[in-house]
């Protein structure tokens, strides 16, 4: 409210109004300026109020009209109420003299009725301009009027006031009472709120039309341009000064003009304006079913074609995004840090990369991270698992096909993954499973940077960065004749080896806690605590399924952890059951090599018993007749 009040000022043409206004403002704790003005200073004071940011002025009578004329501000009039008139006229009830009202009609419109009800002999002398006051006073005096009731015109000038005294004329001032001033203040506050609301609506409207890439022009009924947005100016190649106020006929826009003249909505019409092909919509602006103008929105055909092309590209890229980056790779072990540092370096170039590692070790995470650190990060990332598809299906996925290429082919053909990955990255997971025929086509695509769709004879150039991954020893596959040697060397330009989880012992618990916290946060579960004994079990396990297996076990533990009846022993039993038959050697397969050092033999025996006791160090210590501290020390040597 205080912000509203700061925009309002009361410029009182009478000292009595000034005094009353100050009392009201002080009593109601309003933040409204009050100043006395007269014919000599009202312009100067008004300019000062404008400089102070005032937007609404409260005043009365001729001064109010003059402020309205010179400032362009909104002016709220302090009315003279019927009560104010009764209060002034009641003193003349028993005076046997004719009485005249000399004022503007809006101020004294009820004065005659009040005077008649009080049986006063009265006459109205209406004034429309300040220059008419003196002539009306002369007329009233010539008519034998002895009492003149008017506004502040004479009070502001001592010589005028004395003039009436010398003529024996009683001059009484129509003063506004407290209620009238309070009402004017209320009106001013409401008016400012309405002004702000209208301003907000206008700004919202302008923000909307200025933010869209369609051209928008509004016209009045005479076809004059009233509003134009930046997009329209851009399409027309004009600035605002050259178009506002001009008639639409002045622009080469025959089809548009005809649509407007029809007076009905036109949607999706093709036309031209200033020689540019456009698609436009036009509609009349109707207020109470009366046409108040028109709105035309339009877009260049060329721009629409560009948008269509982008939409098609976006649709084809849907899902072809790398979501992971190096910050998502958790671990501080030497092996994983070395792999990350190598990969960061490799991301700077476009050379082909071969990522090796066991199943579940995170090869695709590295591939996505390399892509997202490369200059191709804003381009498509397309991944395909070469082991998941039959050779013939994989070929059609990679290279695409034309209509009628084979039985069951799509009517309009299919875009291959090489094309979808154009300017981006193609990730070939489990490359070692690709058959020899497809290996030959892949080699050519990598070497020549061009492909040919199945059933087509056209060559399509492609710019694709290849990242391949495998859990096999490809050199061994080359020796056995299962993998092309030339393709191997083409893929193995840069190489990253992802260490298995069992070689990242210091990372296991961190990975487990991170994933459990993620799951608990996702489902709102209570936090899973991984104690030292569970941590030891994790570190001793071989993790043949690597991070994927760890995540599966953690998810199982998180779910069972919500069971309040489940104790630590139950949780460890769950872990052991998860390990059952995985990553453990049978006792009979372990032979002690007596040629090794005593420390190694002790460690081997402890490890064997530890596994037989389901990784329970307490029971292992009891069987071996040593304490847990000794077990930990000997395992760490």
Steps between C-alpha positions, in 0.01 A plus 500: 500500500784742586639458149158600361473805723843626390358547151223739620512870592230738624528852355247702700365828350375612845685526830203337671522198266875486555454493876228235490703287260807512725292394801351205306838388366656517847208326671488215245881479480496546124815564299340772286648844435277803571576848365311827459485636143346800326484637147853636527689188611294194403701433181834514681376275782350256250830473312676430830253224584550342158878505558439325834316222320144593590240357264169613652408847627207579730370855463179703450321730262681713245842412637423130451405565136810711440725227645326249275565718195868578562625169640315214336484334844192330637318751722238406759258781591409578858124517477267736684241277659141582576594515866771758420243717319245471786769596750582816301141602413345439842651827628291695246160346578382805693678755282262675267738546210534346157779247468703399194715196425788583266701191414551218258191285446669186631569670834159661559276247326311430826516853644172627353302201631640548850427873489141437391448248778613770748263760341791715393466744212791382284625504147773303318771668292698222339860548395685283249831688490694707753480801270120499543499553878524877500223545246272264695567692823415828324180343365399376846557839660305672223216256575490630857681200656641586846640156594736311268602142571792379289825312510849618576533743207466822700647375827841448336526873419462762772410780257208301362376413845515865608311593185197303621527651848501852357187420294324365808494151355534199729742253335485149645722212397371154413727288713530124481462315825704220651282226352547637146878507541507145639285385209738663252798325664323163476421564133863596429632182663257283306580688179873440547439129564295481181772689314767258620279204411442636149871572466583145609255356250647715226855396590396134509340540159810668358726239658296224336493649151863610522617154606344304214677458171184567298445849368202674665336824383188662644293748297213735573186509288666749264772239433766708677777295665476547878725225639784301349731245662876450435441187291274694263760776469765238425289330233409834340854636531373826655529691824207598720502868401447407135194284558298629799216716374539388139213332321532134414422593139840670480669163525488254213254271678205442267392160635520623859290808426233291330485270802458798733231657285298180519461567874517131591769277649756371252729224626804356324465708184793532259581850379783746463606823663780721372585225251548229763293182493311465829244286674263728694201504732266798523208572726285800598513650851142494624377691808128461570470359149638826358812480283779704661784393272700198385790280598726334243760239593734365236812297440733466205457176308880466501509518881222243532698264280805548721290428810360185340854385424607560862197311630583204282857507625386515860261212451777292348733591787247406766676284756836541325656684791795419726384550861817412689820699549830450680357652820261203516789251519566429869835373622844599621693179433807531281353290219177697463675839527744394228210394276320832559811709426569307180140539389502874565804533275344283231182713498698788348549320170275312256711183481329163540506362855487139621375459858573162660374363827297224656122492474339751735816704556352821353624514141198693368529753784852572379383522138229754591745697713750521215225624267380762749855634541564519128423768244211276388319521835205693355458243223336155506636211704377175346561168676441147374575162659648282228422182694131582542406480132528234232764585234247587228297717737812671634606583144166668424516688830850631434468589132124535446312389192282633221141413424466146362855401598372172644179327606355675803689826439320817601312671221711816518823326591704560813774740604803314632686572824799632308278771351333576833843536660621739228727768656473311830619172654410138419561261791536135396468291815618136502672550165662157539164333430466651150515243218775511237281623210378799699854565623600555136224759444586672826869520406414669171264748669772598749771528234304681232264698729210408277224240497250347263152398609385144441332482160638839390781601266555849637800585715422702814793686664497487881700678768494264797737441789516126581535370855499119526492286814560134573542260789704266282869488418472608139861404419419148611189516279721615211737203559202264491371657180181632663583869459654689209852615575471814285177600682669438834780742420251750357305490828798482733641846420441612858434252778348521847497205741235514770622314811268232647338578834714246687804713414329810642462389862515853642214602270259216579351637822482854355314369195269294719417793729448735208257266327314416822461871579364555148243220539397609850454856379304386197254285698505686831648199680701513821875514444696177462803482731793294371699396808861384512412132479288547189775720355751220559269252329471730201874549474570127517243412233626475141203675332488313170203721397688816604302823566181356351510213750581737787199714412274194492614389848470854642148535361407170664651616831319836485165329450556246782633777727146642518394188696525606866520134610820442300820499711867518405531124478207484260658768283834320488320174416330685212840616374648151525205356311556764233864395479411129498667323209649826370861608529591222742739217436420159638720387785621197312626720217737693730842348535766645726822573316774412752758684290337834593599710804350434840310831486338402167406153629344652814305746291379220268380290796323797662326583172388138456358471853343845473308390190397173661365698796291719271735798552431505874828616651397415855441131418812497279708633792354237732585217257855622451558587867589863426319831545331722236781756517752236398278394209477857376875556536597184317251564218640849453864387464 
